[in-house]
Amino acid sequence: MARLKVHDDALRDRLLERAGAILSAGGLAAVSLRTLARDCGTSTTAVYSLFGGKPALLTAVVDEAFRRFAEGLAVDPGDDPVDDVLGMCAAYRRGALADPHLFDAMFTGDLRPAGADAALRPLQDLVERAVLDKALRSDLDPATAAVTLWSTVHGWVTLQRRGLLPDGAGAQFEDALLAVLDGWRAPDPAA
């Protein structure tokens, strides 16, 4: 006779959703297995059964956060690929500022989620398009440019969240990105 499955996918989803909400509200330290189990109407045994323990649960929460974060980075391609790059960078900033505790969990600490490349690959794709469309120089390496832009946006957001940007600098975000992108612009053939 088959053993009855006590901890199903629906419970797993509830645990992930609730753990994400707790993390968003109070950071990694706020996630308590007892509180989580109580909130989901189960026991801590369910967490161990479904995830193997708290570290694996938190990694699953952060993997899901990266998946959702990547969805928020989606840009409908327009006529100007450089504008699309700017749009994605602005979406990254909005997402980071909208859920700072989850953003911290995604990018700091010992968790090594599987979905971390979700923050970089779409940006690299847009840079590649800008190079192919001759909006950016043909000798520009899209992978290097994407990492440079990601580092710029991530650094800006981190400094902004910590209150370390000079007064009024928050309004200069797009100008800072344009300064980077302008250094990569393709020469105007008409000039």
MISE-739626 format. One record per residue (C-alpha): residue number from 1; residue in three letters; x, y, z. Coordinates in steps of 0.5 Angstrom, whole numbers, plus 500, padded with zeros to 3 digits. Example, Ala and Ser with C-alpha at 12.3 -4.5 7.8 and 13.67 -1.06 7.14 Angstrom:
% MISE-739626
<node i="1" aa="ALA" east="525" north="491" up="516"/>
<node i="2" aa="SER" east="527" north="498" up="514"/>
% end
This chain:
% MISE-739626
<node i="1" aa="MET" east="500" north="500" up="500"/>
<node i="2" aa="ALA" east="503" north="507" up="498"/>
<node i="3" aa="ARG" east="504" north="512" up="504"/>
<node i="4" aa="LEU" east="500" north="518" up="504"/>
<node i="5" aa="LYS" east="503" north="524" up="502"/>
<node i="6" aa="VAL" east="503" north="529" up="508"/>
<node i="7" aa="HIS" east="507" north="535" up="506"/>
<node i="8" aa="ASP" east="504" north="536" up="499"/>
<node i="9" aa="ASP" east="506" north="542" up="494"/>
<node i="10" aa="ALA" east="501" north="546" up="496"/>
<node i="11" aa="LEU" east="504" north="546" up="503"/>
<node i="12" aa="ARG" east="511" north="548" up="500"/>
<node i="13" aa="ASP" east="508" north="553" up="496"/>
<node i="14" aa="ARG" east="504" north="556" up="502"/>
<node i="15" aa="LEU" east="511" north="556" up="506"/>
<node i="16" aa="LEU" east="515" north="559" up="501"/>
<node i="17" aa="GLU" east="510" north="565" up="500"/>
<node i="18" aa="ARG" east="509" north="566" up="507"/>
<node i="19" aa="ALA" east="517" north="566" up="508"/>
<node i="20" aa="GLY" east="518" north="571" up="503"/>
<node i="21" aa="ALA" east="513" north="575" up="506"/>
<node i="22" aa="ILE" east="516" north="575" up="513"/>
<node i="23" aa="LEU" east="523" north="576" up="510"/>
<node i="24" aa="SER" east="520" north="582" up="506"/>
<node i="25" aa="ALA" east="518" north="585" up="512"/>
<node i="26" aa="GLY" east="523" north="584" up="517"/>
<node i="27" aa="GLY" east="529" north="581" up="513"/>
<node i="28" aa="LEU" east="533" north="574" up="514"/>
<node i="29" aa="ALA" east="533" north="574" up="521"/>
<node i="30" aa="ALA" east="526" north="575" up="522"/>
<node i="31" aa="VAL" east="524" north="568" up="519"/>
<node i="32" aa="SER" east="523" north="563" up="524"/>
<node i="33" aa="LEU" east="521" north="556" up="523"/>
<node i="34" aa="ARG" east="516" north="556" up="529"/>
<node i="35" aa="THR" east="513" north="562" up="527"/>
<node i="36" aa="LEU" east="513" north="560" up="519"/>
<node i="37" aa="ALA" east="510" north="553" up="521"/>
<node i="38" aa="ARG" east="505" north="556" up="526"/>
<node i="39" aa="ASP" east="503" north="561" up="520"/>
<node i="40" aa="CYS" east="502" north="556" up="515"/>
<node i="41" aa="GLY" east="498" north="551" up="520"/>
<node i="42" aa="THR" east="503" north="546" up="520"/>
<node i="43" aa="SER" east="509" north="544" up="524"/>
<node i="44" aa="THR" east="517" north="545" up="523"/>
<node i="45" aa="THR" east="517" north="538" up="521"/>
<node i="46" aa="ALA" east="514" north="540" up="514"/>
<node i="47" aa="VAL" east="520" north="545" up="513"/>
<node i="48" aa="TYR" east="525" north="539" up="514"/>
<node i="49" aa="SER" east="521" north="534" up="510"/>
<node i="50" aa="LEU" east="520" north="539" up="504"/>
<node i="51" aa="PHE" east="526" north="543" up="504"/>
<node i="52" aa="GLY" east="531" north="539" up="508"/>
<node i="53" aa="GLY" east="532" north="545" up="513"/>
<node i="54" aa="LYS" east="532" north="553" up="514"/>
<node i="55" aa="PRO" east="538" north="554" up="509"/>
<node i="56" aa="ALA" east="535" north="550" up="503"/>
<node i="57" aa="LEU" east="528" north="554" up="505"/>
<node i="58" aa="LEU" east="531" north="561" up="504"/>
<node i="59" aa="THR" east="535" north="559" up="498"/>
<node i="60" aa="ALA" east="528" north="557" up="495"/>
<node i="61" aa="VAL" east="525" north="563" up="497"/>
<node i="62" aa="VAL" east="531" north="567" up="494"/>
<node i="63" aa="ASP" east="531" north="563" up="488"/>
<node i="64" aa="GLU" east="523" north="565" up="487"/>
<node i="65" aa="ALA" east="525" north="572" up="489"/>
<node i="66" aa="PHE" east="530" north="572" up="483"/>
<node i="67" aa="ARG" east="525" north="569" up="478"/>
<node i="68" aa="ARG" east="520" north="575" up="480"/>
<node i="69" aa="PHE" east="525" north="580" up="480"/>
<node i="70" aa="ALA" east="527" north="578" up="473"/>
<node i="71" aa="GLU" east="520" north="578" up="471"/>
<node i="72" aa="GLY" east="520" north="585" up="473"/>
<node i="73" aa="LEU" east="526" north="587" up="469"/>
<node i="74" aa="ALA" east="522" north="585" up="462"/>
<node i="75" aa="VAL" east="522" north="591" up="457"/>
<node i="76" aa="ASP" east="518" north="591" up="451"/>
<node i="77" aa="PRO" east="523" north="593" up="446"/>
<node i="78" aa="GLY" east="522" north="600" up="443"/>
<node i="79" aa="ASP" east="525" north="603" up="437"/>
<node i="80" aa="ASP" east="531" north="605" up="441"/>
<node i="81" aa="PRO" east="535" north="599" up="444"/>
<node i="82" aa="VAL" east="539" north="604" up="449"/>
<node i="83" aa="ASP" east="532" north="607" up="451"/>
<node i="84" aa="ASP" east="531" north="599" up="453"/>
<node i="85" aa="VAL" east="537" north="599" up="456"/>
<node i="86" aa="LEU" east="535" north="605" up="461"/>
<node i="87" aa="GLY" east="528" north="602" up="462"/>
<node i="88" aa="MET" east="531" north="595" up="464"/>
<node i="89" aa="CYS" east="536" north="599" up="469"/>
<node i="90" aa="ALA" east="530" north="603" up="472"/>
<node i="91" aa="ALA" east="526" north="597" up="473"/>
<node i="92" aa="TYR" east="532" north="594" up="477"/>
<node i="93" aa="ARG" east="532" north="600" up="481"/>
<node i="94" aa="ARG" east="525" north="600" up="482"/>
<node i="95" aa="GLY" east="525" north="593" up="484"/>
<node i="96" aa="ALA" east="530" north="594" up="489"/>
<node i="97" aa="LEU" east="527" north="600" up="492"/>
<node i="98" aa="ALA" east="520" north="596" up="493"/>
<node i="99" aa="ASP" east="523" north="590" up="497"/>
<node i="100" aa="PRO" east="529" north="592" up="500"/>
<node i="101" aa="HIS" east="530" north="586" up="505"/>
<node i="102" aa="LEU" east="528" north="581" up="499"/>
<node i="103" aa="PHE" east="533" north="585" up="495"/>
<node i="104" aa="ASP" east="539" north="584" up="501"/>
<node i="105" aa="ALA" east="537" north="577" up="501"/>
<node i="106" aa="MET" east="538" north="576" up="494"/>
<node i="107" aa="PHE" east="545" north="579" up="494"/>
<node i="108" aa="THR" east="548" north="579" up="500"/>
<node i="109" aa="GLY" east="550" north="573" up="505"/>
<node i="110" aa="ASP" east="551" north="566" up="504"/>
<node i="111" aa="LEU" east="545" north="564" up="500"/>
<node i="112" aa="ARG" east="547" north="562" up="493"/>
<node i="113" aa="PRO" east="541" north="562" up="489"/>
<node i="114" aa="ALA" east="541" north="558" up="482"/>
<node i="115" aa="GLY" east="537" north="564" up="479"/>
<node i="116" aa="ALA" east="542" north="569" up="480"/>
<node i="117" aa="ASP" east="544" north="570" up="473"/>
<node i="118" aa="ALA" east="537" north="572" up="472"/>
<node i="119" aa="ALA" east="539" north="579" up="474"/>
<node i="120" aa="LEU" east="544" north="580" up="468"/>
<node i="121" aa="ARG" east="542" north="575" up="462"/>
<node i="122" aa="PRO" east="536" north="580" up="460"/>
<node i="123" aa="LEU" east="541" north="586" up="460"/>
<node i="124" aa="GLN" east="546" north="583" up="456"/>
<node i="125" aa="ASP" east="541" north="581" up="451"/>
<node i="126" aa="LEU" east="539" north="588" up="450"/>
<node i="127" aa="VAL" east="546" north="590" up="450"/>
<node i="128" aa="GLU" east="547" north="585" up="444"/>
<node i="129" aa="ARG" east="541" north="588" up="441"/>
<node i="130" aa="ALA" east="544" north="595" up="441"/>
<node i="131" aa="VAL" east="551" north="593" up="438"/>
<node i="132" aa="LEU" east="547" north="589" up="433"/>
<node i="133" aa="ASP" east="543" north="595" up="431"/>
<node i="134" aa="LYS" east="549" north="600" up="431"/>
<node i="135" aa="ALA" east="547" north="604" up="437"/>
<node i="136" aa="LEU" east="553" north="602" up="441"/>
<node i="137" aa="ARG" east="560" north="601" up="438"/>
<node i="138" aa="SER" east="561" north="594" up="434"/>
<node i="139" aa="ASP" east="567" north="593" up="438"/>
<node i="140" aa="LEU" east="563" north="593" up="445"/>
<node i="141" aa="ASP" east="563" north="586" up="449"/>
<node i="142" aa="PRO" east="556" north="585" up="451"/>
<node i="143" aa="ALA" east="558" north="581" up="457"/>
<node i="144" aa="THR" east="563" north="586" up="460"/>
<node i="145" aa="ALA" east="558" north="592" up="458"/>
<node i="146" aa="ALA" east="552" north="588" up="462"/>
<node i="147" aa="VAL" east="556" north="587" up="468"/>
<node i="148" aa="THR" east="559" north="594" up="468"/>
<node i="149" aa="LEU" east="552" north="597" up="467"/>
<node i="150" aa="TRP" east="549" north="592" up="473"/>
<node i="151" aa="SER" east="555" north="594" up="477"/>
<node i="152" aa="THR" east="553" north="601" up="476"/>
<node i="153" aa="VAL" east="546" north="600" up="478"/>
<node i="154" aa="HIS" east="547" north="595" up="483"/>
<node i="155" aa="GLY" east="552" north="600" up="487"/>
<node i="156" aa="TRP" east="547" north="606" up="486"/>
<node i="157" aa="VAL" east="541" north="603" up="489"/>
<node i="158" aa="THR" east="546" north="600" up="495"/>
<node i="159" aa="LEU" east="548" north="607" up="496"/>
<node i="160" aa="GLN" east="541" north="610" up="495"/>
<node i="161" aa="ARG" east="538" north="605" up="500"/>
<node i="162" aa="ARG" east="544" north="606" up="505"/>
<node i="163" aa="GLY" east="543" north="614" up="505"/>
<node i="164" aa="LEU" east="550" north="615" up="502"/>
<node i="165" aa="LEU" east="549" north="619" up="496"/>
<node i="166" aa="PRO" east="550" north="626" up="496"/>
<node i="167" aa="ASP" east="544" north="630" up="497"/>
<node i="168" aa="GLY" east="540" north="631" up="490"/>
<node i="169" aa="ALA" east="544" north="625" up="487"/>
<node i="170" aa="GLY" east="538" north="620" up="487"/>
<node i="171" aa="ALA" east="535" north="625" up="481"/>
<node i="172" aa="GLN" east="541" north="624" up="477"/>
<node i="173" aa="PHE" east="540" north="616" up="476"/>
<node i="174" aa="GLU" east="539" north="616" up="469"/>
<node i="175" aa="ASP" east="544" north="622" up="467"/>
<node i="176" aa="ALA" east="549" north="617" up="471"/>
<node i="177" aa="LEU" east="547" north="611" up="466"/>
<node i="178" aa="LEU" east="547" north="615" up="460"/>
<node i="179" aa="ALA" east="554" north="618" up="462"/>
<node i="180" aa="VAL" east="556" north="610" up="462"/>
<node i="181" aa="LEU" east="552" north="609" up="455"/>
<node i="182" aa="ASP" east="555" north="615" up="452"/>
<node i="183" aa="GLY" east="562" north="612" up="452"/>
<node i="184" aa="TRP" east="560" north="606" up="448"/>
<node i="185" aa="ARG" east="556" north="610" up="443"/>
<node i="186" aa="ALA" east="557" north="608" up="436"/>
<node i="187" aa="PRO" east="560" north="614" up="432"/>
<node i="188" aa="ASP" east="555" north="618" up="428"/>
<node i="189" aa="PRO" east="556" north="616" up="420"/>
<node i="190" aa="ALA" east="554" north="623" up="418"/>
<node i="191" aa="ALA" east="559" north="626" up="422"/>
% end
